[in-house]
Amino acid sequence: MAAVLIDSKWDAEPATDAVEVQLDRHALYKRRWRATASNGVELAYGLRTAAKHGDYFKGVDGSCYHIQQLAEEIIEVPMPQSLEMAAKVGWYLGNQHLAVEVRADKIILEYVHTLAKSLDRIGIPYQVTQGVFLCGMHSSHTH
């Protein structure tokens, strides 16, 4: 069976019967990918821009597809309450050139065991959990 091509963003109100498509963060960075939707349909994505968690797309079959990023192991650093800790966190994460997602109450990082060990070593509080890491590509490449 040939894959259903996703040909455009869904331009209407999202369909109540939208078909879920689950992908990991790394696949969503790409402009071309294949995936199997929750209804078993094989999809092929090849648009000019990468898809994002929560996007809705239209397939050539007329169906509405809803993109859901898979949860992964992440590090949550609580938003610092003191200026001293804010400076420490900013200095450390900035010097590491890490991709981060900043939320109102926490900073989200990709889980890497060496990063967790270094946070322990320098005294930055954190917790490891499962969640969706909504950061863009750390570095980009365009033509």
N, C-alpha and C positions, 0 to 999 in steps of 0.2 A: 504494500500500500504506500502510495506517495505521501510525503509530508504536506500538511496544510501550511501554506505560506502566510505569515503575518504581514499584511501589506500596509497598515497605517494605524495611527493612534485612534482609539475609539473616540469619536467626536460628539457623541450624544451623552445623555445621562447614562451612567453605567448600568448595564443590564442586570436585573435581579438574578438571572440564571447564568451569570458569567462563569466561565470554566476556569478553575484555578490552575496556575502553572507555577510550580515550585522550582527555584533555581538557587544555587549558591552565589555568594557575593562576587566571586571571581568570574563566573559566567556572565553576570550582569554587566561587567566592565566591557564586555566584547560587543561589537556591533553585529556579529554573526554567530548564531548558536542554534543548536537543535535541542529539543526537550520533548518529553511526553507529558501531555496535560492530564489532569485528574480523571478525565473521561476516557483516557487511553489513546487519544488522537496524538499522532506524532506531528510536531510543529517545527517549522524552520523560520528563524528570525533573521532578517537582513536589512534593517533600516539604517538611515544615515547617523542616527544617534543611539547610544546605548539605552536599554530599558532600565527602569528604576523600580524598586519595591513600591507596590501600590498602583502602578500604571495599568491602564486598560488598553487593549489593542484589538483590532478587528482582523480576523482571518479572512482569506478569500472565500471560505465557506460561509461567511456571514456571521459566524459566532463571535461573541465577545470573550476575550481571554484576559484574566486578571493575574498580574505578576506578583508573586509572593516570594520574598527572599527567605531562604532557610536560616534558622537560628544556628549559631556557632558558639564555640567557647570564646568568651570575651573577658576582659579585665575592666572593672568599674572602679574608677577613682572618685571618691566623693568630692564634690566641689569644695575647695579649701575655704575654711572660715576665717583663718588668720592671714594677714599680709605675708608673714614669714613663710607659711606653708604654700601660699599662692605663688610666691617668688620661687620657691624650691621646685614645685611641680612644673611651672612654666619654664624654668631654666632647664630642668632635666628632660622633659618631653621635647622641648625645642632643640636641644643639643642632640637628641637621638633621631631627629628628622622623622618622627613617627606620624603615620596617618592617625587622626583622632576624630571623634565625633563629640562635640560639646553639647550637652543637654543642660537644662536649667539647674539640675541638682548633682550632675556627675559628668565625668569625662570617660568616654568609652574608647578602649584600645583593643586591637586584635590580641588574642592570647598567644604569647610566646613564653616558654618556660624560663628562658634567660632574662626576659624583661621582668617577669614576676620576681625572680631572685634579686635583680638589681633594685627593684622597688623596695623589697625587704631590707636590703643592705643600706639604702640611704634613708629609710624611714618614711616612705610615702605610703599611707594606708590605701588598701584596695581590697576588692573581693573578686573571685573568679566565678562566673556564672554563665548561663546560656542566654543568648539574646541575638537580636538582629543588629549588625554593625552597619550603620548607614553613613559611610564615608565615601567620598569619591576616590578615584584612583589616586594613589600617592603622587605619582608622576604621570604625565600624559605624553602622548606622542601623536602628533598630527601631521598630515601632509597637505 
